[in-house]
């Protein structure tokens, strides 16, 4: 059984434009790293926001671990999303990461232990008392990842997680993603237009074009033997 499954997901905005998403059908396995790749404006962020239960589609069905999503239930506690540009609370790194645990009623001892564990995972040991707003872009993104995974979600969604970051921080975040799946048994779905990152990280990929999924498959097969001509052009850098 698929961990994540969508059937005919369609989303329109009242702007006279074509649908942001049209008849999207996806199946994602538990514990895999899955990539939605496509050019800017293809519908990647809209799809992630729907899967994060932040937006509701106009039509279609969404199943989470075998349960049909109704958009008004408590499945949100099992899903977290890291955005392309993270927003930091105006306080310390520790309090940023601890916030979700605090509102869920964890004890101070539990919070301290969990925050220390994720700080080590994201390579930010010793940053506990730093002001989060004054960190570098890459450090802020790692705090955002820590803030998400400290809640131990079943599904972690990441929207262009290394866009505009330097190569060093990008490499660190890619290693963190691999470790999250290995250590936390979390399913990760990320979007990117960075083909090299998709090849390095994803077990499987889907190419989205103008709101439609036009190809899905194992990463190596899609990159080496794309079946769709548009996917072939995208991989070859001919489609923008």
N, C-alpha and C positions, 0 to 999 in steps of 0.2 A: 504494500500500500504506500502511496506517495505521502510524504510529510506535508508538502505544500502542493495544492492543486487549484488551478483556476480554470473555469469553463466560460468562454465567451465574454470575458470582461471587456466592457466598453465604457469610455468616459468622454463626455463632451462638455465644453465650456461655452457659455452664451456669448461668443464673440464672432460668430459667422464663419469660423475656421473649421476645417475638417476635424473629426474626432481626435482627441489626444491619444486615445487607445481604442483599438477596434478589434473585437473578437479575439482577445488574447487568451490562449490556452497554454498553460504551463504545468509541468509536474517536476517537483524538486524532491530529491531523496534526503532522508534524514542524515545529518552529519557530513554533507558535501559542501564544497565551495562552488557556488554557481554564479556565473557572471552574465549580466545583461549588458551587451555592448552595442554601441551605436553612436551616430554623430549627435551633436548638440541639437536639442529640440525633437529628438526622435520619439520621446515618450518615456525615457528611462525613469526620471524622477517621479512622474505621475504614477507609474506602476509601483514603484517602491512605497510611495505614500499610501497607496491603496492597500498594499500588503501589510503596511504598518498600522492599518486601521485609522489613519489620519484623514483619509478621504474615502468617500463612498462612490462606487461606480454607478453609472446609470443603469446598467444591466449586467447580467452574468453572475456566476457563483464562485465562491472562494471557500476552499476547505483547508482547515488547519489541523494537522494530525488526525484526520478522519472526521473532524467536527465541522459542520457547515457554519460559516461565520455569519453573524447577524448584524455586526457593527455596533451593537449596543450591549455586548456581553463583557465578561471579564478576561477575555483572551489577551487583552493588551498587556497584562502583566507578564506574558510569556514572550513578548516581542519588544525589541528596542531598535531604534534607528539612529545612526550617526550621520549627520548632515555634512555637506561639502564644506560649509563655513561654520565651524562650531561656535556656539554662544556660551561664554563662561559667566557664571555667577560672580559678582564682585566680592569675592572672598578667597580663602586659601584653596589650594589644590585639594587638600584633605576634605574640606567641607563641600567642595564641588562633587567629589566622588561619593561622599557619604550621604548626600542629600536624599537620594532615592531609598537608601536603606533606612534612614531615619524616619521617613514618612510611612514606611512599611512596618515600623515598630520593632526593629532590631535593637538589641541592647548595645550599650557603649562598647563593651568588650567584643561583641560580635562584629560591630562596625569597624573597630580598630583592626581586628584580625583580617577582615575581608579587604579593607582598603589597602593594608600593607601588602597583601598577596597580589592584588591587581597592579599596584605601583611597581612591583618587581616584574610582573609580566610585561608591562609597557615601558620598562627601562626608565622609570622616573623615581627610583628610590632616592630619598633625601629631599624630594620636592614638596613634602607635605605642607610646609608652612609658607611656601611661596604664593604670591598673589597670582591667581590663574590668568587674570586679564593681561598681565605683563609678560607672559611667556611668548616664545616664538610661535609661528603658525604651526610648525610640526609638533611642538610640545603641546599646544592647545588641542590638536587633533588626537594626540595620545591620551590626554586627560579625558576627552570626549569618549574615546573608546573604553577607557577604564570606567567611566561613569556608566556606560552601557553594560559592560560585561560583569560588573560587580553585582548586578541584579540577577545574574545567571539566567539569561533568557534562553529559550529554546530556539528562537530565530533572531539573528542579528542582521539588520539591513544597513548597508553602507553606500551612500550616494557619492560617487567620485571621491573615494577616501584620501587620495593623494594628489588631487588636482592642485596645482600651484605650489606644491611643496618641493623642496630641494631633494636631490637624489639620495642623500644620506637619510633624511627622515622618511622618504618614500620606501627605501629598503627596509628600514626598521619596522614600519607599519606592515609591510608585506610579511615579514617574519612573525610579527605579532598575530596576524590573521591565521597563519598556519598553526601557531601554537594554541590559539583559542580553540580551533577545531579539534586538535589533538588532546588538549588537556580538559576542556570544558564540554566536549561533545556537542558543541553548538553548531547549528546549521547556519551558514553564512551566504547571503545573497548580496552581491555588490554590483554597482554599475560603473562603467568606465568607457571612455573613448580611446583609452591607452591600450593598444593591441598587445604590446609587449607584456603589460601587467596581466592582461587576461590570459595570455599563454603561460605565464609563470605561476599563476595562482589557481586558476579555475579547473575543477574536474570536468565540468561541462559548461558550455556557453550557449546563449541565445542571441541572435542578431535581431534587433528591433529597428524597423525602418518605417517612418511616418505612422507610428502608432501600431504597427502590425509586427508580430513575430514572424519573420520570414525563413528562419533556419534555427534549428536546435540540434545539438549533438555533443559528443565528446570533444574536448578542446582540440586535441591533436588531429582528429578527423576533420573537424570544421576548418581548421587553418590549412591543412595540407590538401584536403579534397572537398572544398565547399560545393554544395549542390546547387545553390542559388547564385545566379549571375551577379546580383546586387551584393551579396556577401563576398563574392570573389573580388569585386571592384573595391569594396570597403577594405578588405584585407590588403589589397595591393595599393591602397592610398589614392584610389581614383574616384572615391565617392565621399562627398562632404555634405 
